[in-house]
Amino acid sequence: MKYRNLGELKVSAVGLGCMGMSHAYGEVSDKKEMKELLAKAVDLGCTFFDTAEIYGTATEPHHNELLLGESLKPYKDKIAIATKFGIQFDYSSPTVPLPLITDSRPETIKKSVDGSLKRLQRDYIDLYYQHRLDKNIPIEEVAGCMKELIEEGKIRAWGLSEANEETIRKADKVCKLTAIQNRYHMMYRNYETLFPTLEELNIGFVPFSPLANGFLSDRYNKTSTFNDEKDYRSKMPQFKPEAYDKNEALLNLIRKLAYEKSSTPAQISLAWMICKKPYIVPIPGTRRVERLEENLGAADIELTT
Ligand SMILES: NC(=O)c1ccc[n+]([C@@H]2O[C@H](COP(=O)([O-])OP(=O)(O)OC[C@H]3O[C@@H](n4cnc5c(N)ncnc54)[C@H](OP(=O)(O)O)[C@@H]3O)[C@@H](O)[C@H]2O)c1
């Protein structure tokens, strides 16, 4: 495994997104299997694990943090866990994806951080992201709250998710940002406009859904179906039958590169962003050991400009 820096935080060049183990991709995963998978990830040199206080189910809204807390306890000092505050899902809604309720009031954040620390069984959170902007709370106020949490030793670093340049600059002025976690993959490149700002301010970039929710792995096709109520892919445009035709040229290019590099489409999709900038650390999510090995292997693939 290779390692790189998000600001001052050193992590493996590929992390592990843990959301799908508890939320958004169908039924909740088997706990024993996920404990084994998380141990395997550490074994393979992965030191960066991504979760959020809201990755859970209607009956256990914090399922993911609890799972990580228990599974990663033996590796406490070897790894970094990133978690997030500032949104709740509206579990009473029948729609998929579930609507979000934002709340970044400092009093709410303070309750969140204590809850996450307890569930993660850690003395501090390595990287704490605001999950979504709260339009009722100025970002400077959130940044001020982060400063206090750093001084109290409850968090080591902080970041923003789905943030734009203006918010990043305002937040960074009050309390130094370590990473931005935004959606980014070959089919969604909008945030490349942020790269100069991130370089200027020495902030890392953590792409979420780096495989376009699995689409770029080329392991799905027109006949793939997903559980309507629990699997968000049932509503995602890239998994509609017509999208496979529209994206055929892209998939062909990825297949060709994968063949040339004796690798797989998922590995090419991840290597594409890893090789783009030294401060990019994708966090692909998987619940399968063979895919974990495959995805972490992307760190070893060299692509030229
Ligand atoms: N900040 C935010 O708002 C936000 C939003 C979404 C996600 N995230 C974070 O980002 C992480 C990653 O995003 P994501 O899970 O949405 O999307 P992703 O990593 O692009 O794709 C995950 C999906 O692809 C499948 N997959 C993964 N590797 C594969 C491979 N090698 N071959 C075939 N299929 C593969 C997984 O299925 P299997 O599990 O069956 O392998 C899963 O369904 C999440 O776990 C979460 O921590 C953050």
The ligand as a Tripos MOL2 file, in Angstrom:
@<TRIPOS>MOLECULE
LIG
   48    52     1     0     0
SMALL
NO_CHARGES

@<TRIPOS>ATOM
      1 N1        -20.2280   12.5580    1.9630 N.am      1 LIG1
      2 C1        -21.2980   12.0360    1.4210 C.2       1 LIG1
      3 O1        -22.3350   12.6760    1.3170 O.2       1 LIG1
      4 C2        -21.2350   10.6300    0.9070 C.ar      1 LIG1
      5 C3        -22.2100   10.1650    0.0220 C.ar      1 LIG1
      6 C4        -22.1080    8.8500   -0.4280 C.ar      1 LIG1
      7 C5        -21.0490    8.0510   -0.0220 C.ar      1 LIG1
      8 N2        -20.1280    8.5300    0.8460 N.ar      1 LIG1
      9 C6        -18.9870    7.7080    1.2980 C.3       1 LIG1
     10 O2        -18.2820    7.2460    0.1530 O.3       1 LIG1
     11 C7        -18.1430    5.8290    0.2150 C.3       1 LIG1
     12 C8        -18.0980    5.2480   -1.1850 C.3       1 LIG1
     13 O3        -19.2330    5.6420   -1.9440 O.3       1 LIG1
     14 P1        -20.3650    4.6240   -2.4150 P.3       1 LIG1
     15 O4        -20.2950    3.3840   -1.5980 O.co2     1 LIG1
     16 O5        -21.6210    5.4030   -2.4410 O.co2     1 LIG1
     17 O6        -20.0190    4.3570   -3.9390 O.3       1 LIG1
     18 P2        -18.8670    3.5870   -4.7180 P.3       1 LIG1
     19 O7        -17.7140    3.3510   -3.8440 O.co2     1 LIG1
     20 O8        -18.6840    4.3250   -5.9900 O.co2     1 LIG1
     21 O9        -19.5830    2.2220   -5.0950 O.3       1 LIG1
     22 C9        -20.0130    1.2960   -4.1430 C.3       1 LIG1
     23 C10       -20.8410    0.2420   -4.8330 C.3       1 LIG1
     24 O10       -20.0650   -0.3890   -5.8280 O.3       1 LIG1
     25 C11       -19.9240   -1.7700   -5.5800 C.3       1 LIG1
     26 N3        -18.4880   -2.0730   -5.7920 N.ar      1 LIG1
     27 C12       -17.4410   -1.5900   -5.1020 C.ar      1 LIG1
     28 N4        -16.2790   -2.0730   -5.5960 N.ar      1 LIG1
     29 C13       -16.6190   -2.8630   -6.6260 C.ar      1 LIG1
     30 C14       -15.8580   -3.6490   -7.5420 C.ar      1 LIG1
     31 N5        -14.5330   -3.6990   -7.4750 N.pl3     1 LIG1
     32 N6        -16.5450   -4.3470   -8.4840 N.ar      1 LIG1
     33 C15       -17.8910   -4.3000   -8.5430 C.ar      1 LIG1
     34 N7        -18.6530   -3.5790   -7.7180 N.ar      1 LIG1
     35 C16       -18.0200   -2.8710   -6.7520 C.ar      1 LIG1
     36 C17       -20.3630   -1.9990   -4.1590 C.3       1 LIG1
     37 O11       -21.0770   -3.1980   -4.0410 O.3       1 LIG1
     38 P3        -20.6210   -4.3510   -3.0220 P.3       1 LIG1
     39 O12       -20.6870   -3.7560   -1.6650 O.co2     1 LIG1
     40 O13       -21.6400   -5.3940   -3.2530 O.co2     1 LIG1
     41 O14       -19.2430   -4.7310   -3.4370 O.co2     1 LIG1
     42 C18       -21.3070   -0.8270   -3.8990 C.3       1 LIG1
     43 O15       -22.6090   -1.1790   -4.2560 O.3       1 LIG1
     44 C19       -19.3270    5.3870    1.0620 C.3       1 LIG1
     45 O16       -19.1440    4.1040    1.6220 O.3       1 LIG1
     46 C20       -19.4020    6.4820    2.0880 C.3       1 LIG1
     47 O17       -18.4920    6.2160    3.1440 O.3       1 LIG1
     48 C21       -20.2110    9.8120    1.3070 C.ar      1 LIG1
@<TRIPOS>BOND
     1     1     2 1
     2     2     3 2
     3     2     4 1
     4     4     5 ar
     5     4    48 ar
     6     5     6 ar
     7     6     7 ar
     8     7     8 ar
     9     8     9 1
    10     8    48 ar
    11     9    10 1
    12     9    46 1
    13    10    11 1
    14    11    12 1
    15    11    44 1
    16    12    13 1
    17    13    14 1
    18    14    15 2
    19    14    16 1
    20    14    17 1
    21    17    18 1
    22    18    19 2
    23    18    20 1
    24    18    21 1
    25    21    22 1
    26    22    23 1
    27    23    24 1
    28    23    42 1
    29    24    25 1
    30    25    26 1
    31    25    36 1
    32    26    27 ar
    33    26    35 ar
    34    27    28 ar
    35    28    29 ar
    36    29    30 ar
    37    29    35 ar
    38    30    31 1
    39    30    32 ar
    40    32    33 ar
    41    33    34 ar
    42    34    35 ar
    43    36    37 1
    44    36    42 1
    45    37    38 1
    46    38    39 2
    47    38    40 1
    48    38    41 1
    49    42    43 1
    50    44    45 1
    51    44    46 1
    52    46    47 1
@<TRIPOS>SUBSTRUCTURE
     1 LIG1         1 GROUP 0 **** ****
